[in-house]
Amino acid sequence: MPRTPGQTPNAPEPVVDTEIRDHDFGGADLSGAEYVRVRFVGCDLTEITTTSARFTDCTFVDCRLNASTHTSTAFVSCTFRGCNLFDATFTGCKAIGSVFDRCDYRLLTISGGDWSFVGLAGADLRKATITGARMREADLTGTDLTQATVRDVDLSGATLRKANLAGADLRGSDLGSVDPLATTLRGAVVDPGQAVVLVESMGLDVR
């Protein structure tokens, strides 16, 4: 298969249009790997490491990615269904347009990167840590972010209706899309500027 533009001579050949079922990747270093329209089913990706890898239009079904570490990796328009993301860490990653459904997100950490248009509706993100990420127009409908850390996150245009932000640390994040009447905010930590935004969104005149 021809090397894609931009790959180094030692980079692995891209894997395209196939299904990988029940494969044990556990602990593997997939840095620089590229997968396009690949369906991963029942694969063990526990403790894998990726740096500058790329997954495009891929589907992960019932896969274990717990304790995996990803740095500057792209998951573009991917689908994660019934996957274990316990203690997974994403640093400077791109997950634009990806959809997550019925996954385990306990201790999930997202630091920086672009997660715009991501689908996390109904996700249980209690106590997750999300900092410095772009999540523009993300679907967070009904997402449980109780006691989560969501700091310096760009949530402009995000859908947060019926989301639970109780006890969450929201300081520095864009809360312009948050409707206080349709979102649980009890005990959430905000900075003074955010407090004004939330009060004004309720139709009050701050003077």
mmCIF file of the C-alpha atoms, coordinates in Angstrom:
data_MODEL
# 
_entry.id   MODEL 
# 
loop_
_atom_site.group_PDB 
_atom_site.id 
_atom_site.type_symbol 
_atom_site.label_atom_id 
_atom_site.label_alt_id 
_atom_site.label_comp_id 
_atom_site.label_asym_id 
_atom_site.label_entity_id 
_atom_site.label_seq_id 
_atom_site.pdbx_PDB_ins_code 
_atom_site.Cartn_x 
_atom_site.Cartn_y 
_atom_site.Cartn_z 
_atom_site.occupancy 
_atom_site.B_iso_or_equiv 
_atom_site.pdbx_formal_charge 
_atom_site.auth_seq_id 
_atom_site.auth_comp_id 
_atom_site.auth_asym_id 
_atom_site.auth_atom_id 
_atom_site.pdbx_PDB_model_num 
ATOM 1   C CA . MET A 1 1   ? 0.000   0.000  0.000  1.00 0.00 ? 1   MET A CA 1 
ATOM 2   C CA . PRO A 1 2   ? 1.503   3.393  -0.880 1.00 0.00 ? 2   PRO A CA 1 
ATOM 3   C CA . ARG A 1 3   ? 2.705   5.585  1.942  1.00 0.00 ? 3   ARG A CA 1 
ATOM 4   C CA . THR A 1 4   ? 0.418   8.504  2.693  1.00 0.00 ? 4   THR A CA 1 
ATOM 5   C CA . PRO A 1 5   ? 1.749   12.038 2.304  1.00 0.00 ? 5   PRO A CA 1 
ATOM 6   C CA . GLY A 1 6   ? 3.628   13.268 5.330  1.00 0.00 ? 6   GLY A CA 1 
ATOM 7   C CA . GLN A 1 7   ? 4.599   9.837  6.648  1.00 0.00 ? 7   GLN A CA 1 
ATOM 8   C CA . THR A 1 8   ? 8.200   9.258  7.507  1.00 0.00 ? 8   THR A CA 1 
ATOM 9   C CA . PRO A 1 9   ? 10.024  6.368  5.800  1.00 0.00 ? 9   PRO A CA 1 
ATOM 10  C CA . ASN A 1 10  ? 9.828   4.343  9.016  1.00 0.00 ? 10  ASN A CA 1 
ATOM 11  C CA . ALA A 1 11  ? 6.161   5.034  9.681  1.00 0.00 ? 11  ALA A CA 1 
ATOM 12  C CA . PRO A 1 12  ? 3.830   2.013  9.579  1.00 0.00 ? 12  PRO A CA 1 
ATOM 13  C CA . GLU A 1 13  ? 1.633   1.600  6.541  1.00 0.00 ? 13  GLU A CA 1 
ATOM 14  C CA . PRO A 1 14  ? -1.953  2.809  7.101  1.00 0.00 ? 14  PRO A CA 1 
ATOM 15  C CA . VAL A 1 15  ? -4.605  0.185  7.797  1.00 0.00 ? 15  VAL A CA 1 
ATOM 16  C CA . VAL A 1 16  ? -7.686  0.862  5.681  1.00 0.00 ? 16  VAL A CA 1 
ATOM 17  C CA . ASP A 1 17  ? -11.212 -0.567 5.295  1.00 0.00 ? 17  ASP A CA 1 
ATOM 18  C CA . THR A 1 18  ? -11.028 -3.670 7.434  1.00 0.00 ? 18  THR A CA 1 
ATOM 19  C CA . GLU A 1 19  ? -12.304 -5.207 10.667 1.00 0.00 ? 19  GLU A CA 1 
ATOM 20  C CA . ILE A 1 20  ? -10.061 -6.188 13.560 1.00 0.00 ? 20  ILE A CA 1 
ATOM 21  C CA . ARG A 1 21  ? -11.833 -8.511 15.969 1.00 0.00 ? 21  ARG A CA 1 
ATOM 22  C CA . ASP A 1 22  ? -10.771 -9.734 19.428 1.00 0.00 ? 22  ASP A CA 1 
ATOM 23  C CA . HIS A 1 23  ? -7.156  -8.667 18.936 1.00 0.00 ? 23  HIS A CA 1 
ATOM 24  C CA . ASP A 1 24  ? -4.927  -8.084 21.960 1.00 0.00 ? 24  ASP A CA 1 
ATOM 25  C CA . PHE A 1 25  ? -3.080  -4.774 21.557 1.00 0.00 ? 25  PHE A CA 1 
ATOM 26  C CA . GLY A 1 26  ? -2.574  -4.556 25.319 1.00 0.00 ? 26  GLY A CA 1 
ATOM 27  C CA . GLY A 1 27  ? 0.364   -2.294 26.218 1.00 0.00 ? 27  GLY A CA 1 
ATOM 28  C CA . ALA A 1 28  ? 1.375   -1.703 22.590 1.00 0.00 ? 28  ALA A CA 1 
ATOM 29  C CA . ASP A 1 29  ? 2.907   1.549  21.363 1.00 0.00 ? 29  ASP A CA 1 
ATOM 30  C CA . LEU A 1 30  ? 0.838   2.626  18.345 1.00 0.00 ? 30  LEU A CA 1 
ATOM 31  C CA . SER A 1 31  ? 2.585   5.957  17.896 1.00 0.00 ? 31  SER A CA 1 
ATOM 32  C CA . GLY A 1 32  ? 2.449   7.187  14.311 1.00 0.00 ? 32  GLY A CA 1 
ATOM 33  C CA . ALA A 1 33  ? -0.063  4.507  13.304 1.00 0.00 ? 33  ALA A CA 1 
ATOM 34  C CA . GLU A 1 34  ? -2.889  5.358  10.936 1.00 0.00 ? 34  GLU A CA 1 
ATOM 35  C CA . TYR A 1 35  ? -6.248  3.609  10.671 1.00 0.00 ? 35  TYR A CA 1 
ATOM 36  C CA . VAL A 1 36  ? -8.955  4.646  8.217  1.00 0.00 ? 36  VAL A CA 1 
ATOM 37  C CA . ARG A 1 37  ? -12.501 3.213  8.310  1.00 0.00 ? 37  ARG A CA 1 
ATOM 38  C CA . VAL A 1 38  ? -11.368 0.337  10.517 1.00 0.00 ? 38  VAL A CA 1 
ATOM 39  C CA . ARG A 1 39  ? -13.853 -1.452 12.772 1.00 0.00 ? 39  ARG A CA 1 
ATOM 40  C CA . PHE A 1 40  ? -12.351 -2.639 16.070 1.00 0.00 ? 40  PHE A CA 1 
ATOM 41  C CA . VAL A 1 41  ? -14.582 -5.211 17.783 1.00 0.00 ? 41  VAL A CA 1 
ATOM 42  C CA . GLY A 1 42  ? -13.888 -6.676 21.229 1.00 0.00 ? 42  GLY A CA 1 
ATOM 43  C CA . CYS A 1 43  ? -10.241 -5.612 21.091 1.00 0.00 ? 43  CYS A CA 1 
ATOM 44  C CA . ASP A 1 44  ? -8.019  -5.256 24.151 1.00 0.00 ? 44  ASP A CA 1 
ATOM 45  C CA . LEU A 1 45  ? -6.343  -1.840 23.908 1.00 0.00 ? 45  LEU A CA 1 
ATOM 46  C CA . THR A 1 46  ? -5.559  -1.672 27.628 1.00 0.00 ? 46  THR A CA 1 
ATOM 47  C CA . GLU A 1 47  ? -2.562  0.529  28.475 1.00 0.00 ? 47  GLU A CA 1 
ATOM 48  C CA . ILE A 1 48  ? -1.739  1.262  24.835 1.00 0.00 ? 48  ILE A CA 1 
ATOM 49  C CA . THR A 1 49  ? 0.242   4.397  24.055 1.00 0.00 ? 49  THR A CA 1 
ATOM 50  C CA . THR A 1 50  ? -0.322  6.583  21.020 1.00 0.00 ? 50  THR A CA 1 
ATOM 51  C CA . THR A 1 51  ? 1.565   9.686  19.988 1.00 0.00 ? 51  THR A CA 1 
ATOM 52  C CA . SER A 1 52  ? 0.629   11.467 16.742 1.00 0.00 ? 52  SER A CA 1 
ATOM 53  C CA . ALA A 1 53  ? -1.454  8.486  15.622 1.00 0.00 ? 53  ALA A CA 1 
ATOM 54  C CA . ARG A 1 54  ? -4.534  8.994  13.464 1.00 0.00 ? 54  ARG A CA 1 
ATOM 55  C CA . PHE A 1 55  ? -7.898  7.202  13.467 1.00 0.00 ? 55  PHE A CA 1 
ATOM 56  C CA . THR A 1 56  ? -10.374 8.429  10.844 1.00 0.00 ? 56  THR A CA 1 
ATOM 57  C CA . ASP A 1 57  ? -13.976 7.204  10.548 1.00 0.00 ? 57  ASP A CA 1 
ATOM 58  C CA . CYS A 1 58  ? -13.134 4.235  12.772 1.00 0.00 ? 58  CYS A CA 1 
ATOM 59  C CA . THR A 1 59  ? -15.558 2.322  14.995 1.00 0.00 ? 59  THR A CA 1 
ATOM 60  C CA . PHE A 1 60  ? -14.695 0.818  18.380 1.00 0.00 ? 60  PHE A CA 1 
ATOM 61  C CA . VAL A 1 61  ? -17.246 -1.682 19.715 1.00 0.00 ? 61  VAL A CA 1 
ATOM 62  C CA . ASP A 1 62  ? -16.901 -3.275 23.171 1.00 0.00 ? 62  ASP A CA 1 
ATOM 63  C CA . CYS A 1 63  ? -13.198 -2.436 23.256 1.00 0.00 ? 63  CYS A CA 1 
ATOM 64  C CA . ARG A 1 64  ? -11.065 -1.945 26.371 1.00 0.00 ? 64  ARG A CA 1 
ATOM 65  C CA . LEU A 1 65  ? -9.031  1.266  26.328 1.00 0.00 ? 65  LEU A CA 1 
ATOM 66  C CA . ASN A 1 66  ? -8.663  1.540  30.086 1.00 0.00 ? 66  ASN A CA 1 
ATOM 67  C CA . ALA A 1 67  ? -5.432  3.127  31.348 1.00 0.00 ? 67  ALA A CA 1 
ATOM 68  C CA . SER A 1 68  ? -4.499  4.032  27.756 1.00 0.00 ? 68  SER A CA 1 
ATOM 69  C CA . THR A 1 69  ? -2.479  7.194  27.073 1.00 0.00 ? 69  THR A CA 1 
ATOM 70  C CA . HIS A 1 70  ? -2.904  9.322  23.963 1.00 0.00 ? 70  HIS A CA 1 
ATOM 71  C CA . THR A 1 71  ? -0.837  12.370 23.026 1.00 0.00 ? 71  THR A CA 1 
ATOM 72  C CA . SER A 1 72  ? -1.475  14.566 19.963 1.00 0.00 ? 72  SER A CA 1 
ATOM 73  C CA . THR A 1 73  ? -3.516  11.729 18.458 1.00 0.00 ? 73  THR A CA 1 
ATOM 74  C CA . ALA A 1 74  ? -6.522  12.299 16.183 1.00 0.00 ? 74  ALA A CA 1 
ATOM 75  C CA . PHE A 1 75  ? -9.804  10.402 16.500 1.00 0.00 ? 75  PHE A CA 1 
ATOM 76  C CA . VAL A 1 76  ? -11.767 12.143 13.742 1.00 0.00 ? 76  VAL A CA 1 
ATOM 77  C CA . SER A 1 77  ? -15.414 11.172 13.175 1.00 0.00 ? 77  SER A CA 1 
ATOM 78  C CA . CYS A 1 78  ? -14.971 7.962  15.152 1.00 0.00 ? 78  CYS A CA 1 
ATOM 79  C CA . THR A 1 79  ? -17.600 6.015  17.104 1.00 0.00 ? 79  THR A CA 1 
ATOM 80  C CA . PHE A 1 80  ? -16.996 4.436  20.514 1.00 0.00 ? 80  PHE A CA 1 
ATOM 81  C CA . ARG A 1 81  ? -19.781 2.091  21.600 1.00 0.00 ? 81  ARG A CA 1 
ATOM 82  C CA . GLY A 1 82  ? -19.762 0.148  24.870 1.00 0.00 ? 82  GLY A CA 1 
ATOM 83  C CA . CYS A 1 83  ? -16.035 0.788  25.403 1.00 0.00 ? 83  CYS A CA 1 
ATOM 84  C CA . ASN A 1 84  ? -14.058 0.925  28.649 1.00 0.00 ? 84  ASN A CA 1 
ATOM 85  C CA . LEU A 1 85  ? -12.223 4.257  28.952 1.00 0.00 ? 85  LEU A CA 1 
ATOM 86  C CA . PHE A 1 86  ? -11.500 3.929  32.670 1.00 0.00 ? 86  PHE A CA 1 
ATOM 87  C CA . ASP A 1 87  ? -8.446  6.043  33.603 1.00 0.00 ? 87  ASP A CA 1 
ATOM 88  C CA . ALA A 1 88  ? -7.734  6.875  29.937 1.00 0.00 ? 88  ALA A CA 1 
ATOM 89  C CA . THR A 1 89  ? -5.769  10.086 29.301 1.00 0.00 ? 89  THR A CA 1 
ATOM 90  C CA . PHE A 1 90  ? -6.004  12.277 26.189 1.00 0.00 ? 90  PHE A CA 1 
ATOM 91  C CA . THR A 1 91  ? -3.458  15.097 25.941 1.00 0.00 ? 91  THR A CA 1 
ATOM 92  C CA . GLY A 1 92  ? -3.634  17.541 23.032 1.00 0.00 ? 92  GLY A CA 1 
ATOM 93  C CA . CYS A 1 93  ? -5.801  15.133 21.049 1.00 0.00 ? 93  CYS A CA 1 
ATOM 94  C CA . LYS A 1 94  ? -8.363  15.824 18.340 1.00 0.00 ? 94  LYS A CA 1 
ATOM 95  C CA . ALA A 1 95  ? -11.739 14.083 18.548 1.00 0.00 ? 95  ALA A CA 1 
ATOM 96  C CA . ILE A 1 96  ? -13.755 16.295 16.214 1.00 0.00 ? 96  ILE A CA 1 
ATOM 97  C CA . GLY A 1 97  ? -17.139 14.809 15.357 1.00 0.00 ? 97  GLY A CA 1 
ATOM 98  C CA . SER A 1 98  ? -16.612 11.596 17.313 1.00 0.00 ? 98  SER A CA 1 
ATOM 99  C CA . VAL A 1 99  ? -19.518 9.950  19.161 1.00 0.00 ? 99  VAL A CA 1 
ATOM 100 C CA . PHE A 1 100 ? -19.348 8.092  22.474 1.00 0.00 ? 100 PHE A CA 1 
ATOM 101 C CA . ASP A 1 101 ? -22.190 5.782  23.502 1.00 0.00 ? 101 ASP A CA 1 
ATOM 102 C CA . ARG A 1 102 ? -22.585 3.664  26.666 1.00 0.00 ? 102 ARG A CA 1 
ATOM 103 C CA . CYS A 1 103 ? -18.907 3.848  27.612 1.00 0.00 ? 103 CYS A CA 1 
ATOM 104 C CA . ASP A 1 104 ? -17.185 3.689  31.013 1.00 0.00 ? 104 ASP A CA 1 
ATOM 105 C CA . TYR A 1 105 ? -15.540 7.095  31.559 1.00 0.00 ? 105 TYR A CA 1 
ATOM 106 C CA . ARG A 1 106 ? -14.439 6.806  35.209 1.00 0.00 ? 106 ARG A CA 1 
ATOM 107 C CA . LEU A 1 107 ? -11.291 8.851  35.935 1.00 0.00 ? 107 LEU A CA 1 
ATOM 108 C CA . LEU A 1 108 ? -11.189 10.051 32.307 1.00 0.00 ? 108 LEU A CA 1 
ATOM 109 C CA . THR A 1 109 ? -8.701  12.893 31.746 1.00 0.00 ? 109 THR A CA 1 
ATOM 110 C CA . ILE A 1 110 ? -8.802  15.282 28.770 1.00 0.00 ? 110 ILE A CA 1 
ATOM 111 C CA . SER A 1 111 ? -6.107  17.947 28.630 1.00 0.00 ? 111 SER A CA 1 
ATOM 112 C CA . GLY A 1 112 ? -6.198  20.418 25.747 1.00 0.00 ? 112 GLY A CA 1 
ATOM 113 C CA . GLY A 1 113 ? -6.992  19.427 22.194 1.00 0.00 ? 113 GLY A CA 1 
ATOM 114 C CA . ASP A 1 114 ? -10.045 19.893 19.991 1.00 0.00 ? 114 ASP A CA 1 
ATOM 115 C CA . TRP A 1 115 ? -13.226 17.984 20.886 1.00 0.00 ? 115 TRP A CA 1 
ATOM 116 C CA . SER A 1 116 ? -15.594 20.168 18.889 1.00 0.00 ? 116 SER A CA 1 
ATOM 117 C CA . PHE A 1 117 ? -18.861 18.592 17.680 1.00 0.00 ? 117 PHE A CA 1 
ATOM 118 C CA . VAL A 1 118 ? -18.209 15.550 19.862 1.00 0.00 ? 118 VAL A CA 1 
ATOM 119 C CA . GLY A 1 119 ? -21.242 13.519 20.952 1.00 0.00 ? 119 GLY A CA 1 
ATOM 120 C CA . LEU A 1 120 ? -21.278 12.747 24.683 1.00 0.00 ? 120 LEU A CA 1 
ATOM 121 C CA . ALA A 1 121 ? -25.019 12.909 25.293 1.00 0.00 ? 121 ALA A CA 1 
ATOM 122 C CA . GLY A 1 122 ? -25.989 11.090 28.480 1.00 0.00 ? 122 GLY A CA 1 
ATOM 123 C CA . ALA A 1 123 ? -22.388 10.256 29.359 1.00 0.00 ? 123 ALA A CA 1 
ATOM 124 C CA . ASP A 1 124 ? -21.509 9.579  32.994 1.00 0.00 ? 124 ASP A CA 1 
ATOM 125 C CA . LEU A 1 125 ? -18.529 11.901 33.416 1.00 0.00 ? 125 LEU A CA 1 
ATOM 126 C CA . ARG A 1 126 ? -18.717 12.236 37.171 1.00 0.00 ? 126 ARG A CA 1 
ATOM 127 C CA . LYS A 1 127 ? -15.357 13.374 38.578 1.00 0.00 ? 127 LYS A CA 1 
ATOM 128 C CA . ALA A 1 128 ? -13.785 13.465 35.109 1.00 0.00 ? 128 ALA A CA 1 
ATOM 129 C CA . THR A 1 129 ? -11.053 16.026 34.471 1.00 0.00 ? 129 THR A CA 1 
ATOM 130 C CA . ILE A 1 130 ? -11.357 18.214 31.358 1.00 0.00 ? 130 ILE A CA 1 
ATOM 131 C CA . THR A 1 131 ? -9.022  21.197 31.101 1.00 0.00 ? 131 THR A CA 1 
ATOM 132 C CA . GLY A 1 132 ? -8.043  23.613 28.341 1.00 0.00 ? 132 GLY A CA 1 
ATOM 133 C CA . ALA A 1 133 ? -9.968  21.737 25.654 1.00 0.00 ? 133 ALA A CA 1 
ATOM 134 C CA . ARG A 1 134 ? -12.083 23.098 22.822 1.00 0.00 ? 134 ARG A CA 1 
ATOM 135 C CA . MET A 1 135 ? -15.569 21.557 22.920 1.00 0.00 ? 135 MET A CA 1 
ATOM 136 C CA . ARG A 1 136 ? -17.428 23.913 20.642 1.00 0.00 ? 136 ARG A CA 1 
ATOM 137 C CA . GLU A 1 137 ? -20.928 22.733 19.704 1.00 0.00 ? 137 GLU A CA 1 
ATOM 138 C CA . ALA A 1 138 ? -20.397 19.491 21.621 1.00 0.00 ? 138 ALA A CA 1 
ATOM 139 C CA . ASP A 1 139 ? -23.536 17.508 22.452 1.00 0.00 ? 139 ASP A CA 1 
ATOM 140 C CA . LEU A 1 140 ? -23.545 17.231 26.244 1.00 0.00 ? 140 LEU A CA 1 
ATOM 141 C CA . THR A 1 141 ? -27.299 16.776 26.588 1.00 0.00 ? 141 THR A CA 1 
ATOM 142 C CA . GLY A 1 142 ? -28.068 14.996 29.843 1.00 0.00 ? 142 GLY A CA 1 
ATOM 143 C CA . THR A 1 143 ? -24.380 14.473 30.586 1.00 0.00 ? 143 THR A CA 1 
ATOM 144 C CA . ASP A 1 144 ? -23.544 13.910 34.260 1.00 0.00 ? 144 ASP A CA 1 
ATOM 145 C CA . LEU A 1 145 ? -20.561 16.083 35.181 1.00 0.00 ? 145 LEU A CA 1 
ATOM 146 C CA . THR A 1 146 ? -21.142 15.974 38.929 1.00 0.00 ? 146 THR A CA 1 
ATOM 147 C CA . GLN A 1 147 ? -17.968 17.032 40.781 1.00 0.00 ? 147 GLN A CA 1 
ATOM 148 C CA . ALA A 1 148 ? -16.043 17.040 37.511 1.00 0.00 ? 148 ALA A CA 1 
ATOM 149 C CA . THR A 1 149 ? -13.249 19.486 36.751 1.00 0.00 ? 149 THR A CA 1 
ATOM 150 C CA . VAL A 1 150 ? -14.157 21.451 33.622 1.00 0.00 ? 150 VAL A CA 1 
ATOM 151 C CA . ARG A 1 151 ? -11.710 24.340 33.648 1.00 0.00 ? 151 ARG A CA 1 
ATOM 152 C CA . ASP A 1 152 ? -10.762 26.715 30.818 1.00 0.00 ? 152 ASP A CA 1 
ATOM 153 C CA . VAL A 1 153 ? -12.899 24.741 28.361 1.00 0.00 ? 153 VAL A CA 1 
ATOM 154 C CA . ASP A 1 154 ? -14.386 26.384 25.260 1.00 0.00 ? 154 ASP A CA 1 
ATOM 155 C CA . LEU A 1 155 ? -18.034 25.304 25.428 1.00 0.00 ? 155 LEU A CA 1 
ATOM 156 C CA . SER A 1 156 ? -19.351 27.911 22.996 1.00 0.00 ? 156 SER A CA 1 
ATOM 157 C CA . GLY A 1 157 ? -22.389 26.576 21.170 1.00 0.00 ? 157 GLY A CA 1 
ATOM 158 C CA . ALA A 1 158 ? -22.377 23.356 23.217 1.00 0.00 ? 158 ALA A CA 1 
ATOM 159 C CA . THR A 1 159 ? -25.708 21.718 24.099 1.00 0.00 ? 159 THR A CA 1 
ATOM 160 C CA . LEU A 1 160 ? -25.951 21.296 27.873 1.00 0.00 ? 160 LEU A CA 1 
ATOM 161 C CA . ARG A 1 161 ? -29.685 20.918 28.362 1.00 0.00 ? 161 ARG A CA 1 
ATOM 162 C CA . LYS A 1 162 ? -30.485 18.680 31.363 1.00 0.00 ? 162 LYS A CA 1 
ATOM 163 C CA . ALA A 1 163 ? -26.768 18.278 32.092 1.00 0.00 ? 163 ALA A CA 1 
ATOM 164 C CA . ASN A 1 164 ? -25.786 17.844 35.742 1.00 0.00 ? 164 ASN A CA 1 
ATOM 165 C CA . LEU A 1 165 ? -22.967 20.203 36.746 1.00 0.00 ? 165 LEU A CA 1 
ATOM 166 C CA . ALA A 1 166 ? -23.542 19.951 40.482 1.00 0.00 ? 166 ALA A CA 1 
ATOM 167 C CA . GLY A 1 167 ? -20.322 20.520 42.398 1.00 0.00 ? 167 GLY A CA 1 
ATOM 168 C CA . ALA A 1 168 ? -18.292 20.861 39.204 1.00 0.00 ? 168 ALA A CA 1 
ATOM 169 C CA . ASP A 1 169 ? -15.351 23.256 38.976 1.00 0.00 ? 169 ASP A CA 1 
ATOM 170 C CA . LEU A 1 170 ? -16.220 25.346 35.928 1.00 0.00 ? 170 LEU A CA 1 
ATOM 171 C CA . ARG A 1 171 ? -13.817 28.242 36.379 1.00 0.00 ? 171 ARG A CA 1 
ATOM 172 C CA . GLY A 1 172 ? -12.480 29.758 33.164 1.00 0.00 ? 172 GLY A CA 1 
ATOM 173 C CA . SER A 1 173 ? -14.882 27.866 30.911 1.00 0.00 ? 173 SER A CA 1 
ATOM 174 C CA . ASP A 1 174 ? -17.281 29.484 28.431 1.00 0.00 ? 174 ASP A CA 1 
ATOM 175 C CA . LEU A 1 175 ? -20.744 29.139 29.999 1.00 0.00 ? 175 LEU A CA 1 
ATOM 176 C CA . GLY A 1 176 ? -22.619 31.218 27.450 1.00 0.00 ? 176 GLY A CA 1 
ATOM 177 C CA . SER A 1 177 ? -24.534 28.141 26.297 1.00 0.00 ? 177 SER A CA 1 
ATOM 178 C CA . VAL A 1 178 ? -25.597 27.090 29.803 1.00 0.00 ? 178 VAL A CA 1 
ATOM 179 C CA . ASP A 1 179 ? -29.262 27.627 30.650 1.00 0.00 ? 179 ASP A CA 1 
ATOM 180 C CA . PRO A 1 180 ? -29.420 27.779 34.479 1.00 0.00 ? 180 PRO A CA 1 
ATOM 181 C CA . LEU A 1 181 ? -33.095 26.829 34.325 1.00 0.00 ? 181 LEU A CA 1 
ATOM 182 C CA . ALA A 1 182 ? -32.433 23.661 32.311 1.00 0.00 ? 182 ALA A CA 1 
ATOM 183 C CA . THR A 1 183 ? -29.135 22.631 33.902 1.00 0.00 ? 183 THR A CA 1 
ATOM 184 C CA . THR A 1 184 ? -28.288 21.483 37.420 1.00 0.00 ? 184 THR A CA 1 
ATOM 185 C CA . LEU A 1 185 ? -25.664 23.853 38.851 1.00 0.00 ? 185 LEU A CA 1 
ATOM 186 C CA . ARG A 1 186 ? -26.052 23.335 42.590 1.00 0.00 ? 186 ARG A CA 1 
ATOM 187 C CA . GLY A 1 187 ? -22.676 23.786 44.316 1.00 0.00 ? 187 GLY A CA 1 
ATOM 188 C CA . ALA A 1 188 ? -20.773 24.404 41.067 1.00 0.00 ? 188 ALA A CA 1 
ATOM 189 C CA . VAL A 1 189 ? -17.678 26.592 41.358 1.00 0.00 ? 189 VAL A CA 1 
ATOM 190 C CA . VAL A 1 190 ? -17.554 29.582 38.995 1.00 0.00 ? 190 VAL A CA 1 
ATOM 191 C CA . ASP A 1 191 ? -15.568 32.804 38.803 1.00 0.00 ? 191 ASP A CA 1 
ATOM 192 C CA . PRO A 1 192 ? -17.192 36.263 39.109 1.00 0.00 ? 192 PRO A CA 1 
ATOM 193 C CA . GLY A 1 193 ? -17.366 36.802 35.346 1.00 0.00 ? 193 GLY A CA 1 
ATOM 194 C CA . GLN A 1 194 ? -19.151 33.486 34.860 1.00 0.00 ? 194 GLN A CA 1 
ATOM 195 C CA . ALA A 1 195 ? -21.577 34.328 37.643 1.00 0.00 ? 195 ALA A CA 1 
ATOM 196 C CA . VAL A 1 196 ? -22.590 37.467 35.765 1.00 0.00 ? 196 VAL A CA 1 
ATOM 197 C CA . VAL A 1 197 ? -23.088 35.492 32.538 1.00 0.00 ? 197 VAL A CA 1 
ATOM 198 C CA . LEU A 1 198 ? -25.323 32.970 34.314 1.00 0.00 ? 198 LEU A CA 1 
ATOM 199 C CA . VAL A 1 199 ? -27.367 35.633 36.073 1.00 0.00 ? 199 VAL A CA 1 
ATOM 200 C CA . GLU A 1 200 ? -27.868 37.585 32.842 1.00 0.00 ? 200 GLU A CA 1 
ATOM 201 C CA . SER A 1 201 ? -28.943 34.412 31.046 1.00 0.00 ? 201 SER A CA 1 
ATOM 202 C CA . MET A 1 202 ? -31.790 34.245 33.567 1.00 0.00 ? 202 MET A CA 1 
ATOM 203 C CA . GLY A 1 203 ? -32.965 37.643 32.370 1.00 0.00 ? 203 GLY A CA 1 
ATOM 204 C CA . LEU A 1 204 ? -31.705 39.568 35.391 1.00 0.00 ? 204 LEU A CA 1 
ATOM 205 C CA . ASP A 1 205 ? -30.157 43.014 35.113 1.00 0.00 ? 205 ASP A CA 1 
ATOM 206 C CA . VAL A 1 206 ? -26.745 43.082 36.801 1.00 0.00 ? 206 VAL A CA 1 
ATOM 207 C CA . ARG A 1 207 ? -25.663 46.574 37.870 1.00 0.00 ? 207 ARG A CA 1 
# 
